[in-house]
Amino acid sequence: MFLSVFDMFKVGVGPSSSHTMGPMVAGARFLDRLRAAPFTPHGMRAVLHGSLAFTGIGHATDRATILGLAGFRPESYDAEAAETALARIRDTGQLEPEGLPALAFDPARDLVFDHGPALPGHANGMILKAMDAQGDVILQETYYSVGGGFVLTEAELAAGRDTDDGPPVPYPFKSAAEMLEMAQASGLSIAGMKRANELSRGGVDRLDRGLSRIWEVMEACMERGLTETGELPGGLRVRRRARAIHDQLQAERGMNLAPPHTINDWMSVYAMAVNEENAAGGQVVTAPTNGAAGVVPAVIRYWLDHVPGATRKRIPEFLLTAAAIGGLVKYNASISGAEAGCQAEVGSASAMAAAGLAAVMGGSPAQIENAAEIALEHHLGMTCDPVKGLVQVPCIERNGLGAIKAVSAASLSLRGDGTHLVPLDACIETMRQTGHDMSEKYKETSLGGLAVNVPNC
């Protein structure tokens, strides 16, 4: 099994990897199919199902779908160009993707939110159609946005192509148990094995530049979040808080009267800064999703700014370790809130961050696996119930608490020798089963929990 670090950490756009990035990717993929088709399309239609329909407006799924069909991609997203394109489409009723003729598309008519039963493959399903001049469908494809910006066609999902099917890698661990066995046999760290796997698919320069780029985007997102003010979009009138909290913390620095637990506020504000930017539709890195994008960078920033001996040179080790854990969770369970609740998003992110921190603080592979297990175990059962379908409440604060749990989990694991009762594999399987059994109203539909008990207008 191989999931690249660049699969787990994707540069994209907020507010949601599954509801914003995924539909945009699906639209772009459908355009590629159209360009290769032997016929000339005249118009397009998109039908959103399941969670994409129920929380699509709050997650900007409507905008993302239209932009994807207009040729936009998350990794190269230009906000100004996107606004121009959306205005033109509304005015003209046409899409103008590169390499294709102008395509009729009236958002009010051709973007359909189907609130009936979800499609059978996944809670995040959508059907894209191309029509001829008579309105007959000449090409149709079903896409599933399975979390973290991953998109599969109906056939790909049925064939189990949710992970890489390329040539073998040196350390193809599919479970935490295999990961630990291979680490012991090879004498390599988890990051060392992950690096070897990455290098088997690409050169050193590509890997090192890519890892550097991931942290650059994470850090830039955090810095924007620590300086911006005002209300977040969407109608809840949620105000950005990260800058004010950060200013207070900086003013208190060096004061002997500051209580020790203030360090939790530093961790929280780093994560909140990222997720406020995500909620505003800014550029973020999936870690492993947009809704959980603040946890990993917050823990890295905590380590860099508050832990003696921390150095930026070891950030790649942190990211590679975190990606290895995230890959196990995705392969054996889910990182999709619409599929398994927020335990699959913030829970997975916290496990990844705990593992990364344990690694850069000198933990053994067994201690790293223990750190990931502790963090994930104490997110089990967490629902995904965003108020008004927006990635704001409870998502922004939840990332802060996920970061705090990650640091606590890493610290606890480093106090031991790696021996513990609950294996990470058992915890991941428990998360999968819990997600399967969880009521659909608690899985990113905004039909239960806080979403119905908090006034949202």
N, C-alpha and C positions, 0 to 999 in steps of 0.2 A: 504494500500500500504506500502511495506517495501523494501527499498534498504539499505543494510548494509553499514556502514562506510567503511568496507573493500571491498565493491563493488566499491565505488566511489574512494577510495584510494588504488590502487593495486601496489605492488612492481613488477616492470617489467624492460624491456629493451628498449632503444631507437632505432630508432628515432620516431616511431609512435605507438600509442596504437591500432588504427584501422587497420593500414597497416602492422605493424610488429608483435605486440603482438597477435592481433586477428588471423591472418593466422597461427601463431605458435600454438595457442590454438586449432584452428580448426583441424590442422594436428594431434595433440595429441589426440583429441576426436575421430577422424576417426580411429586411431590405436586401441583405446579401443574397438570400434565396430568390428574391424577386429579380435581382440583377442577373442571376444565372438562369432564370426561367426563359422558355422559348416564346412566351407571349407578352403582350403589352398590357399592363394593368391600367385601369382608369380611376379606381377609387380604393379606399381602405376603410376597415372597420376594426375596432377593438372591443372585446367583451371581457370584463373583469369579474372574477368569481371569488367566493369565499372571503377570506380576510382582506384581499385586495379590493373587494367591493365594499365591505363593511367599514373599513377604516381608510379607504383610498384617498378621500379628500384631505383628511388630516395628515396623511403621510405624503401628500403631493404626488400620488400615483397618477392622477389625471394628467398633470403637467409632464411627469416623467415619461408616460406612455406616448403622449403627443410628440415630445422632443425626440424620443427614440425613433419614432416613425419618420421624423424629419431628418434623422441622421446623426443625432448627438450621441455621444458615448460618455460614461461617467469619468473615465480617466483623463479625458481631454475637455471636460466641461468648461464652457465659458459663459458666466452668468449674464453678461451684457448681451452676448449674441443670442442666448436662449430667450431673453425677454423680447428681443427684436423679432425672433422667429415666431414666438407665440402670438405676438400682436399681429403679425402678417397672416398667420394661419386663421386667426379669428376674423380678420377683415376680408380675406379672399376665399376662405373655405377650401384652401388647397395646401397640400404638402409639397415641398420642392426638394426632395432628397437628391443628392448627387448621383449621377449615373442613371436616373430614371426620369420619365416624364412627370409633369405636374399631376398630382393625384388628388382627386376630390376627397375632402375630409372636413365635415362639419362637426366640431366637438360636441355640440348639443345633440346631434343625431347619431354620430358614428362612434362615440365613446360611451359604452353601455355598462352600467353598474348592475350586475345581476345578483340580487340578494336572495336567490334561491339556494338550494344545496350546493356545497362546494364541489368542485371537480374531484374525481376519485383519487388522483395521484398525490395531491398535496393541498393544504389549506390555501396556498397562494397560487392560484391558477388563472391563466388568461388565454383567450383564443384570438388570434390575429387573422384577418381575412383580407384578401385582395379581390376586387371585383372588376369585371369588364364593363364596357360602356352600357350594357343592358342591366347591370346590377347583379349579374350572376357571379357566384364565387368561383374564381379560377385557381386560387391557392389558399390553403388554410393550414395553420399550425397551432398546436396547443403547447404553451410554455408554462413551466412551473418555476417560480422563484423560491428556491429552497433555503434561503438564508445566506447572509454574508456576501450577497451579490452573485451567488452561484445561480445559474439558469440552465435548466434542462428541458429539452423537448419531451413530449409524451413518450416517444420511442426510446430516448436516452434514459429516461427515468425507469422505464420498464426493463431495460437492459442492465440496470445497475451502474450506469456510467456517471456516478456521482463523484468518482475519484479518478485519478490519472490512470490511463491504461497504456502508458508508454513503456519503454524498455526497463528492465529490472534496475533497481538501485542497490547500493552496497548493503544498506541496513533497512530492509522492508518491514519494519515492525508494524503489526496491525493492532497491538494491544500494549498496555503498559507492562504486562508481564514479559512479553517478547522484547520490549524496549530495554528493560532492566537486564534480561539475559544477554542481549547483544552488547550492552554496555560493559557488562562484566567480562564477557569473552573477548571483546576488542580492546578493553582498557581505555576506551574513549568516553568522554562525557556525552550527555544527551545532545548538547549543542554541537559537539564534534561529529557525532553520527549524522545529525541533521545537515551539517555543512557538507559532509562527504556526499550525502544524497543529492543536495543541491548542485554540487560541482559535477556530479555525473550527468547532469542535464544541461549544464552551461558553464561558462568560464568564470574564473576568479573575479575578473573585472566586473562582469555583469552582476554577480552576487554582491560584491562589496558596494558597488554603486547603488544597487537596488536597496540594500539595507540602509545605507546612508540616506537615500531618498525617503524611505519610510519614516525615519526619525525626524528628518527635516520637516516633512508635512505635519507630523504629529505635533512637533514643537511649535511650528508656526500657527497651527490651529489653536493650541493652548494659549499662546501669547495674544492672539486676537481676542480670545474669550476673556482674558484677564484685563483687557483694555476697553472693550465695548460696553455700552450701557443701553438702556431703553427697554422697550417691550419686545417680546418674541412674537412672531406672526402666528395667526391662527384663530384669534378671537378669545382666548382664555385670559388675555391681559397679564400673562406671566412676565414679571420683570426679571431682567438679567441681574444676578446677585454676585457673580464671581468677582467682578472688579472691586466692588465695595468691601467684600470680605477680604480680598487680597490686600487692599489698602490698609485695612485694620490690622491684619497680621503683620505687615511690614512695619507699621508704626509701633507695634508691640515688641518687635524683635529686640532682644538684649535686655528687656525688662525682667528683673528678678521676680516680679510678682506674677508673671505669666504662668498659669497652671500647666503641668506636664501634658495634660490631655489636649492642649492646643495643637499638638502635632497632627491630631485627627482632622482639624480644620484645614491644615495645609494640604493633606491628602485629598480631602473633599473638594477644596476649591480648585485644585488642578483638574480633577475629573469634571467638575461642574462647568469649568471654562470650556472644555472640549465639547461637552454635550449641549451647552447653550449655543455654541457655534453650529453644531449639527442641527439643532432645532431651528436655527435661522437659515438653514439651507446652504451652509458654508462647505468648504472643502475639508474632508476628514479622511481618516484611514479606518477601514473596517478592522475591528480588533476583538472578536472576530466579525462583529456586525457594527452597523452605525449606532444602533440603540445602546450598545455597550462599548462604544468607541473611546470613552474616557478612562476606563479602568487601567489598561496597560500603560498608556502614556503618563497617567498620574503617578503610578508606582515607579516608573522610571525616573520621573522628575523628583519624586520624594527621595529616591535613592541618591540621585546626583546632588541634590541640594542639602540633604540632611544626614546622610550616612558618611562617616569618615572613611576615606580611602576609595570612594566611588570615582570612576573615571569613564569618560565618554568612549574610550577605546573598547569597553566591554559591552556597550549597547548591542552590537551584533549578537553576542553570546546570549543576552537576555531575549532578544527577538527570536532567535533560532530555537531556544528552549521553549519559549511560549508557543511558537508555531507548532512544535512537535506535539505538545499537549493539546492544542486546539484541533490538530488533525485527528488525534485519537477520539476526541469528543464528537467531532463531525462524522467520522467514519462509523463509529459504533452507536451513536445516538442522534443528536441534532444540535444545531446552533440557531435554529429558527424559533422565534417567539410564537409564530402562528402555528407551529407544529407541536411545541413542547412547553410553552410558557416562558417567562423571563428567566427561569432556571437555566434555560438553554442559551440565553444571551449573556446577561450579567454574571450568571453562575459560571459559564464557560470562560468568560473574560477574567473573572477573579481567579479561577484555577490557572489560567495561562500566566497571569501576572505573578501569582504566588510562586509558580515554578521558575519563572524568569528571575525573580528576586532571590530565591533560594540559590539559584545557579551562580549569580554574580557575587553572592556573599559566601561562596565557597562550599556550597552544599554538594553532597554526593548524589549520584543518580537516585539512590533510595530515598534520600531526604527530599529531593526535588519532587519525586513521585508522591511522597507523603504530603508535601505542601500543597500540591494540586488537589489531592483528595480532600484535605481538610477544607480548602476554600470551596470546592464544589459541593461537598456534603452539606455545608451550612447555607446553601442556597436551594436545596431540594424542595420542590413543591411551590416555588415562587411563581405566581401568576403574572400574566401580561395583560394589564387592564388599563391602557392609556386613556386618560380623560379626553373626550372629544376626538379620539383617534390620533392625537398629537403626541409626538415623541418629547414630551415635556414633563407631565405629571403622571406617574411618579419617576419617570425615567432619569431625569437630570440628577436628582438627589441620590437615586438608587446607584448610580455609577460611583458617587462618592463613598457610599457605604461598601460597595463592592471592592473599592481600592483599600479601604481600611481592613476589611476581612482578608484580603490578599496578603497584606503586610503582616497581619497577625498570624495567618496560616504559615507563612514562610518562617516567621520567628519561632513559632512552636515547633515546626519540623526541625529546625536547626538546633533546638535544645535536646533533640533525641538522636538516635543513631539510624533512623530510617525504618525501624521496626514498628509496625502498627497493625491494628486489627482489621480495618476495612481497606481492601485494596482499591486503587483508583479504578480498575476495571469494574469492580462490583458497584462502585459509586456511579460510574457512567451508565451502567446497565440499569441501575435504580432510577436514574434521571430519565432514561428512555421509557421505562415502564410507567413512571409517574406522568410523563408527558402524554403517553398513550391513554392513560386512564382519566386525565384531567378533562373537565367539562369544556366544551368548545367555547363557552362564553368567557372563559378565562384565558383564551389563547388568541390575543390580538384582534378581537372582534369588537371590543368596547361595548359588549352586551352584559357585562357583569363587573363585580368588584367596585373599585374606585370610580370607574367610568360611569356607573349608574347611581352612585351614592354621593357624588360631588356635583354641585351645580356647575354646568359648563357653558353658560351663556351670560 
